[in-house]
Amino acid sequence: MDRILFKSYNVAERSQLSFVKREIHNLVRIDFGENRTGEIDIVVSELCSNLIKHAGSGEILYRLSKENNQPLFEIISIDNGPGMKDVVHSSKDGISSKNTLGQGLGAISRLSSFSQVYSTEGWGTIIYAGFRLAPLEKASPGRFIFRCLNVAKPGETVSGDGIEIRRLEDKVMVLAGDGLGHGPHAKEAVDKAIEVFNSSVSTDPAELIKELHAGVKKTRGLVATIAELDFSKKKWEVCGIGNIHTRLQQGLEYRNYICNNGIISLNIPGRIENAVWNMEKFQMLIFCSDGIKTRWDIARYSSILKYDPMILAAALYKDHARQNDDMTILIIKIL
């Protein structure tokens, strides 16, 4: 579930714009058709142009995936530019700081199925937009949402990070894994772990870690954290081996989970136990692979908890991605 990588392009000069636009056009045209692809083309052009005009350079992340068996295209623009003092004012048509028509942010909002802009003066801007073929049918919001930002190490075409979510009647099981190293062999390890995870009948994180340890012996190994969300008991249970950074965030307060030492497939402690936390509304469980630095503080991102969790994932990626390994941030938010 949600294993589709975000592709990454750094945009630093106008000569790169046509390449990025062509790559995205070719990716989406079959699923979205001529008219909707044309609208995506306009938004991609606006996002890339804004990076050059307002920030000098920046990064475009994008992916095509499935949502309820329908195509979903997501694109994220990230820059370290001057930022905006008032996003609402800057989004109005005709407002421009660069003597242009000032219709870019408005066009992004009108043409996309959903979009959000997060910006802080002196820090930069994140724009997250998505495209569907048709509006989603109205339904109950469910009990949780999750967002995953997974970017391969620069130069790699696959990621050794992987996540999986299993929905049961009153429980949700979550696996966040990171194969040792990067590239195809790391991916092989995490893919095997996901296979074992999905085939197990257990819902106990510590027992699942032991099953993974036995089931991935023929791979190079991985580190992983498994969580159980029990909605009937309103409890989280978490158990992990290695350096998946795991944090339970409640507003601006948080608790870090301290993983057990070891490598799944090579050596794990003889006795491992679950950490148990009470579940409350609007909590977030955040997993970061070691491609993301661990010393981050949500308090520095003013009002970011009001936004879609993908904005938070992009902000952590922007400020804390190491760029020397696969980089994954998974956020699960209780509604």
N, C-alpha and C positions, 0 to 999 in steps of 0.2 A: 504494500500500500504506500503510495506517495514516494516511490523510489526513483522518480524521474529527476535527473540532474538539471540544475540550472546551468546553462552555458554562460560563459563570461567573456565580455569584450571590453577592453579599455579603449576609450575614445579620447584621443588627444589632438586630433587635427581633422579638418573637413574632408580630407581625402579618404578617411576611413568610413565616412558616413554611408557612402553608396554600398560598400561591402557589407556592413551590418544590416542595412535595409534589405539587400538582396537575399542574404542568408535567412532572415526572418520571413520574408515574402515566400521563399521557396518552401519553408517549413510549414506554413499555415495554409497555403492556397488550396490544397486538396480538401482539407477538413472544413474550411470556412467559406469557400466559394468566392466568386469575383468581388461582389459588393462588400462583404465583411472584410475580406483581405485588403481591399482598398482603404477601408477605415483604419485597419491595423497599420497599414503603411503610413498613413498620415500621423498617427500617434507616435510611431517609431521615429519618424522624421523630426517631430517636435521635440521628443525627449533627447535625441542625439544632438540636435541643433542647440537646445538649451544648455547641454553640457559644455559645448564650445563657447557659446555667447556669454554665459553667466558665470561659469566656474573655470573655464580654460581647458578642463578635461574632466573625465569621470569614468564610471563603469556602468555597463548595461548587463543585467542578468535577465535571462528569459528561459521559458520552457513551454512545451506543449504537452499536456497530460489529459486525463479523462476525469470527468466529474459526473457521477450518475450516468455513465456510459455515453456522455456527450463531451465533445472537445472543449478544453479550457486552455486558453493561452494567457500566460502571466508574464509581465515584464516589470522590472525594477530598475530605476535609474538612481545612481548614488554618486554624490559629489562632495568635495571638501571646499566648496566655494563660499562666498560671503553669506549665503543664506538669505532668508526673507524675514523682515520685521513683522509683517502682517500677511499671512497666507491667504486669508479670505479676500483682502483688498487686492493682492497681486493676482488672484485668479479671475478677477473681473475682466471682461473684454475691454480692450483699449488701454489697459494699464501696462506700461512697459518701462523698464529702466535702461533699455538699450536702443531707444528710438525705432522700435519695430511696431507692427500692428497690435501687439499685445493680446493675441488671441490663442496663444499656445496652450496655456493651462485650461482655458475654457474648452478648447477643442478636445483635449484629453478627457475631460470630465464628460462631455456630451457623447463622444463616440464609444467610450469603453463601457462595459457592463458594470464595472465598479472601479473606483479609483480613490486614492488618498494621497495627500501631500503632507509630509512632515518636514519642517524646516526651522532652524534656529540660527539667529545671527551669529556669525563668526565660526559656526560649526559646519554648515552645509545643508544639503537637501536630499531627501529620499522621496521618490514618487513611485507608487505601486499601483499598477492598473491591470485589469483582467478583462478577457473577452469570452463571451459565450455566444452560441448561435441564437439562443432564445432565453428569455428570463426564466429563472428557476420558479417552479411551482411553489406557492405559499405552503409552508409546512411549519410544524413546531420546531423551535430552534435546537431541540435536543438537549443533552446534558453536558456536552463539552464540545470544544472545537480544537483542532490541532493545525499547526502550520510547521512546515519543514523547509529549511533552506539548505540545500546540499550542493556544494560546488567542489569539483575535483581539483586536485593540485594542478597549478599551472603547467601545461604541457602534457597532461594526462587526459585520456578520453573516457576513462571510467573512474569511479570512486570506490575506495575501499571502505567507506562509511556506508552504513545501511540502517534503516529503521523499519519496523513493522508494528502494526496495530491490529489486534484481534478483538472484535466486539463479541461479547457473550451476553447472556440475558441481563444480568445485573452487574456485570464486571467488564472492564476493558483492560486488556493486557498490552503492554508496551515493551518493545525491545529497541534499544539503541546500541549499535555495535560499531566497532572500528577495527578492521583487519590490520594486522601488523604491517607497517610500511605503507605502500600505496601501489596503485596499478592493478593489473589483472589478478595477481596472486592474493592480494589483500581482498579484492572483491570476491574471489572464490571462497575465502574463509568466512566472510560475513554472509554471503549467499547461503552457504551450508548451515550457518547458525540460524538464519531465518527459516530454512527448511525444517530444522529440528524443532524450532520454536512453534511453528505452525502445526506440526504433526503431534505435538505433545497434548496429553489430556490434563496435565497439571496446570493449576493456576497459582501455585506457590512460587514466588520469584527465586528463592534460594534453591528449591528443587529443580527449577528450570535451568538455573546456572549449572548445576551438576549434570543435567542432561546434555546441555550444550558442550560441556567439557568432554563428555564421552563421545559425543556425536561428531565433533570436528577434529578428531585426532589426526586425520590424514591431511589436514591443511596446515598452513603456517601459524594459525592461531589468531586470536583477537582479544580485545577487551570489550566488555559489554556491561550495560546496566539494564535490569528488567524491573518494571513497575506493574503493580496491580492496582487498579482503581475499583474499589468495591462501593458501588452506589447504595446498596442496601445497608451496609454498615457505616457508610460515610468515612471510609478509611483509605489511605494510601499505604501500600507496602512496597518497599524498594530494596533491591539487593544488587550489588555490582562487583565486578572484578576489574581492576585496572583504572585507567585515568579518564573515564567519561565523567566530565564535570556535571554534577546533578544538583539542582537547586530548587527548593520549594519557595516560591515567591508569593507573599501576601501583601499587596500594596507595595510599600517601600521596604517592608521588613522581609527577611528571608532566613532560611535554614539550609545550609549545605549538607549534602550527604557525603560521608567519607567512605569511599570504596575500599574493598579488601585488596590487598596486594596480590599480584599474580598475573598469569596469562592463561586464558581459557584454551585448552588443548595441551598445554605444557605443564603448568603447576598452579593449583589453587589451594587455599587453606583446607584442612580437613574438616573444619567446622565453620560454616557461614550462616548468618542469621539475617532476617529481614529487619529493616527499620520501619516503624509504624508511625504514621502521622495522621492526625484528624483532617478530614476533608471539609472545606468550607467553600462557599460561593466565591467566585472570581479569583481563586487561587490559580497559580500557574506552576506547572512542573516543567523546568527548563533543562534540557540535556545539551551539552556541547562536546563535540569530539575534541581531541587535543590539537586540531588545527586552529582552534579558537583559544586565545589567551583567557586565563581564568580570573584575572583581577579586573572585573567590571562591576559597575554600580548603576543600577537602573535610576537611582536618584538624580544622576547627572542629566537625564533625558526628560526635560520638563514636559509634563502632561502626556507622555508617550503611552501610558496605560489606557488612555481613551481611544487609542487607535487599534486597528486590526493587529493581532500578534505578529503578522509578517513584517510590519514596520519595525517592531522591536527586534526581530531576528535580523533584519537588514541593518539596523543601527549597530548591533553587536558585531556583525560581520564587518561593517565599515571601519569600526574603531579597533577591532581586536583580532581580525584574521591574520594568521601567521604567514600565509602565502607560500609555505614550504611543505604543506601536507594537504590532504583532503580536509574540507571544512564543512561541518554540519552543525546546525542549530535546530532543535526540535522543541516546540512550545506546545504544551497541552493546557488549555484554560477551561476551568469549570464554570459553567453558566448558571 
